[in-house]
Amino acid sequence: MRTTLYLFTPIVGFILLTGFRSKTSEESLQIITTEQLRVTPVQNSKAFPDATLKVQDIQTEETTSPDSVFFKITYNITNFILTECTEDPNTHQMANSQEGQHIHFIIDNHPYVPLYKPEHKIKLKKDTEHYLLSFLSRSYHESIKEKNAFVLKHFKINQDGKYQELATPPSPMLFYSRPKGEYSGKDTHAVLLDFYLLNTQLSEKGNRVKVEINGKSFLLNHWQPYKIEGLPLGENKIKLTLIDASGQPLNGKNTSVERTIILKE
């Protein structure tokens, strides 16, 4: 398949994608197109530099099942309004939640649950260990990548059904966010690619994110959102993997995630 490259040099085995966040000039962006696929950095996202997300309370309560409990979490949010529509150009270019801004609740790197109220309750098994990442999201599902806009909890539900907080490993971690689920109509034209990084930075000579879209591989050197255009209707497979400078996958928890999404007419 013929590939046309813009503003970058290919490296053996992969196609390099680099870019900068919306405050960077458009001339510095690097874009790839193939006969079917186009991946570009998302630009002009509304900034929320002072947005803050904190955990206010965590409780467990018994269920009707002897081997599980309800895990209940309550958040405290400042300088950010849940259910408000994010007003910037991307709101009208990608899938946008009609319910507005929200929290992405990601447990054990499973598909996130959008929270439009600062609280949530789920059932968890006793004697199990978990990672819970929560972060603030724009209404079109792009994460807010500010130092106070997320919370990571590593914890255990012990044999008695009690919440037990565990140390958070300092190792690099990657949490998958978008794309997710099904898309139809105009929402299939541009699909958001977004993820959350912890304990690492990306660079051309350091750790990177390998993105596989329907078998095509790309390397990302910068943590930022992208939009994917040209995906075919039907099932599409997307895999994200943290790799080191030599291209080898990183070991540890939460370093590789795969999803299947569906595009409909």
C-alpha positions as CSV (number, residue, x, y, z in Angstrom):
1,M,0.0,0.0,0.0
2,R,1.4,3.4,-1.0
3,T,2.0,5.7,2.0
4,T,2.4,9.5,1.8
5,L,4.4,11.1,4.6
6,Y,4.1,14.7,5.7
7,L,6.8,16.5,7.8
8,F,8.5,13.4,9.1
9,T,10.9,10.6,8.3
10,P,9.9,7.0,8.5
11,I,11.8,4.5,10.6
12,V,12.2,0.8,9.9
13,G,9.2,-1.3,10.8
14,F,7.1,1.6,12.0
15,I,5.7,5.0,11.1
16,L,6.7,7.7,13.5
17,L,4.0,10.1,14.7
18,T,5.0,13.1,16.8
19,G,3.1,16.2,17.8
20,F,2.5,18.7,20.5
21,R,-0.4,19.8,22.5
22,S,-2.8,22.5,21.2
23,K,-0.6,25.4,22.4
24,T,2.0,24.4,19.8
25,S,2.1,25.9,16.4
26,E,0.4,24.0,13.6
27,E,3.6,23.9,11.6
28,S,5.2,21.6,14.2
29,L,2.6,18.9,13.8
30,Q,3.4,15.7,12.0
31,I,0.7,13.9,10.0
32,I,0.4,10.5,8.4
33,T,-2.0,9.5,5.6
34,T,-2.4,6.2,3.8
35,E,-4.9,5.3,1.1
36,Q,-7.4,4.6,3.9
37,L,-6.1,6.0,7.2
38,R,-5.3,9.4,8.5
39,V,-4.1,10.2,12.0
40,T,-3.6,13.7,13.2
41,P,-3.1,15.4,16.6
42,V,-6.2,17.0,18.1
43,Q,-5.8,20.8,18.2
44,N,-7.4,23.7,20.0
45,S,-8.8,21.8,23.0
46,K,-10.2,24.0,25.7
47,A,-7.7,24.2,28.5
48,F,-8.5,23.6,32.2
49,P,-5.2,24.3,33.9
50,D,-6.7,24.6,37.4
51,A,-9.2,21.7,37.2
52,T,-8.8,19.4,40.3
53,L,-10.2,16.0,41.1
54,K,-9.8,14.5,44.5
55,V,-11.3,11.4,46.3
56,Q,-13.5,12.6,49.1
57,D,-14.6,9.2,50.5
58,I,-14.4,5.5,49.9
59,Q,-16.7,3.0,51.6
60,T,-17.7,-0.6,51.2
61,E,-21.0,-2.2,52.1
62,E,-22.3,-5.7,52.0
63,T,-24.3,-7.1,49.1
64,T,-26.7,-10.1,49.0
65,S,-23.7,-12.2,47.8
66,P,-21.3,-13.4,50.5
67,D,-18.3,-13.2,48.3
68,S,-18.6,-9.5,47.2
69,V,-19.2,-6.0,48.4
70,F,-20.3,-2.7,47.0
71,F,-17.4,-0.3,46.5
72,K,-18.6,3.3,46.8
73,I,-16.5,6.3,45.9
74,T,-17.3,10.0,46.2
75,Y,-15.2,12.8,44.5
76,N,-14.6,16.4,45.1
77,I,-14.2,18.6,42.0
78,T,-13.0,22.2,41.8
79,N,-12.6,24.5,38.8
80,F,-14.5,22.2,36.5
81,I,-18.2,21.7,36.0
82,L,-19.7,18.2,35.3
83,T,-22.5,18.0,32.7
84,E,-21.4,21.3,31.0
85,C,-20.8,21.1,27.3
86,T,-17.1,21.8,26.4
87,E,-17.2,24.8,24.0
88,D,-14.3,24.4,21.5
89,P,-14.1,23.3,17.8
90,N,-13.7,19.7,18.7
91,T,-17.1,19.5,20.2
92,H,-18.6,19.5,16.7
93,Q,-16.0,17.3,15.0
94,M,-16.0,14.2,17.1
95,A,-18.5,12.1,19.1
96,N,-19.8,14.4,21.9
97,S,-21.7,13.4,25.0
98,Q,-25.0,15.2,25.2
99,E,-24.8,14.9,29.0
100,G,-21.6,17.1,29.0
101,Q,-18.3,16.9,30.8
102,H,-17.7,14.0,33.1
103,I,-15.3,11.7,35.0
104,H,-13.8,8.7,33.3
105,F,-13.8,5.8,35.8
106,I,-11.4,3.1,34.7
107,I,-10.9,0.1,36.9
108,D,-8.3,-2.5,36.0
109,N,-8.0,-1.0,32.5
110,H,-11.5,-2.1,31.5
111,P,-13.6,0.2,29.4
112,Y,-14.4,3.4,31.3
113,V,-17.7,4.3,32.9
114,P,-18.6,8.0,32.3
115,L,-19.7,9.7,35.6
116,Y,-21.9,12.7,35.4
117,K,-22.2,12.9,39.2
118,P,-19.2,12.9,41.5
119,E,-20.0,9.5,42.9
120,H,-20.1,5.8,41.8
121,K,-20.9,2.4,43.1
122,I,-19.8,-1.0,41.7
123,K,-19.7,-4.6,43.0
124,L,-16.3,-6.1,43.6
125,K,-15.2,-9.5,44.8
126,K,-13.7,-10.0,48.2
127,D,-10.0,-10.8,48.4
128,T,-9.2,-9.0,45.1
129,E,-6.7,-6.4,44.1
130,H,-7.5,-3.4,41.8
131,Y,-6.2,-0.3,40.0
132,L,-8.7,2.6,39.7
133,L,-7.8,5.6,37.5
134,S,-10.3,8.5,37.6
135,F,-9.8,11.7,35.5
136,L,-11.8,14.6,34.3
137,S,-12.9,14.6,30.7
138,R,-14.2,17.1,28.2
139,S,-17.7,16.5,26.8
140,Y,-16.2,14.9,23.7
141,H,-14.3,12.5,25.9
142,E,-10.8,14.0,25.7
143,S,-9.0,13.6,29.0
144,I,-7.7,16.6,30.9
145,K,-4.0,16.0,31.2
146,E,-3.2,18.3,34.2
147,K,-1.4,17.2,37.3
148,N,-4.4,17.6,39.6
149,A,-7.1,16.4,37.2
150,F,-6.7,12.7,38.0
151,V,-6.5,10.2,40.9
152,L,-4.9,6.8,40.8
153,K,-5.9,4.3,43.5
154,H,-4.2,0.9,44.0
155,F,-6.2,-1.1,46.5
156,K,-7.5,-4.4,47.8
157,I,-10.9,-5.6,48.9
158,N,-9.8,-7.9,51.7
159,Q,-11.4,-11.2,52.8
160,D,-13.7,-9.2,55.2
161,G,-14.9,-7.0,52.4
162,K,-13.0,-3.9,53.7
163,Y,-11.2,-1.4,51.5
164,Q,-7.4,-1.6,52.0
165,E,-5.2,1.0,50.2
166,L,-2.0,-0.3,48.7
167,A,1.2,1.5,47.5
168,T,1.1,2.7,44.0
169,P,4.0,1.3,41.9
170,P,6.4,3.9,40.5
171,S,6.6,1.9,37.2
172,P,5.3,3.4,33.9
173,M,1.6,2.7,33.2
174,L,-0.8,3.3,30.4
175,F,-4.6,3.4,30.7
176,Y,-6.7,3.2,27.6
177,S,-9.6,5.7,27.2
178,R,-10.8,6.2,23.6
179,P,-12.0,5.0,21.1
180,K,-14.7,3.0,22.8
181,G,-17.9,1.1,21.9
182,E,-19.9,1.9,18.8
183,Y,-19.9,4.9,16.5
184,S,-22.5,5.7,13.8
185,G,-23.3,8.4,11.3
186,K,-21.1,11.5,11.3
187,D,-19.3,10.3,14.5
188,T,-17.5,7.7,12.3
189,H,-15.7,10.4,10.3
190,A,-13.2,11.4,13.1
191,V,-12.6,9.0,16.0
192,L,-10.7,10.2,19.1
193,L,-7.6,8.3,20.1
194,D,-6.8,9.1,23.8
195,F,-5.0,7.5,26.6
196,Y,-3.6,8.3,30.1
197,L,0.1,7.9,31.1
198,L,1.5,7.7,34.6
199,N,5.1,7.6,35.8
200,T,6.7,8.2,32.4
201,Q,7.2,10.7,29.6
202,L,7.4,9.9,25.9
203,S,10.3,10.8,23.7
204,E,12.0,9.8,20.4
205,K,14.9,8.2,22.3
206,G,13.0,7.0,25.4
207,N,9.7,5.3,26.1
208,R,7.0,5.5,23.4
209,V,3.5,4.2,22.8
210,K,3.1,1.7,20.0
211,V,-0.4,2.0,18.4
212,E,-1.7,-0.8,16.3
213,I,-4.8,0.0,14.2
214,N,-6.2,-2.9,12.2
215,G,-2.6,-4.3,12.0
216,K,-0.9,-1.1,11.0
217,S,1.7,0.1,13.6
218,F,2.6,3.6,14.6
219,L,4.9,5.0,17.3
220,L,3.9,8.0,19.4
221,N,6.6,10.2,20.9
222,H,4.3,12.7,22.7
223,W,1.4,12.3,25.1
224,Q,-1.5,14.1,23.4
225,P,-4.9,13.2,21.8
226,Y,-5.2,12.2,18.2
227,K,-8.1,11.8,15.8
228,I,-8.3,8.8,13.4
229,E,-10.0,9.3,10.1
230,G,-10.7,6.7,7.4
231,L,-11.6,3.8,9.6
232,P,-13.7,1.2,7.7
233,L,-17.3,0.4,8.8
234,G,-17.5,-2.7,10.9
235,E,-15.1,-4.0,13.5
236,N,-11.8,-2.2,14.1
237,K,-9.1,-3.4,16.4
238,I,-6.9,-0.9,18.3
239,K,-4.0,-1.9,20.6
240,L,-1.8,0.4,22.7
241,T,1.5,-0.8,24.2
242,L,4.2,1.0,26.2
243,I,7.6,0.2,24.7
244,D,11.1,1.2,25.6
245,A,13.8,2.9,23.5
246,S,14.7,-0.4,21.8
247,G,11.1,-1.1,20.8
248,Q,10.5,-3.8,23.5
249,P,7.3,-3.9,25.5
250,L,7.6,-2.7,29.0
251,N,6.9,-5.2,31.8
252,G,4.5,-4.5,34.7
253,K,0.9,-3.8,35.3
254,N,-1.1,-1.7,32.9
255,T,1.3,-1.4,30.0
256,S,-0.7,-2.9,27.1
257,V,-4.4,-2.8,26.3
258,E,-6.5,-3.9,23.3
259,R,-10.0,-2.9,22.3
260,T,-12.4,-3.6,19.4
261,I,-14.8,-0.8,18.3
262,I,-17.6,-0.9,15.8
263,L,-18.4,1.7,13.2
264,K,-21.9,1.8,11.7
265,E,-23.6,3.8,8.9
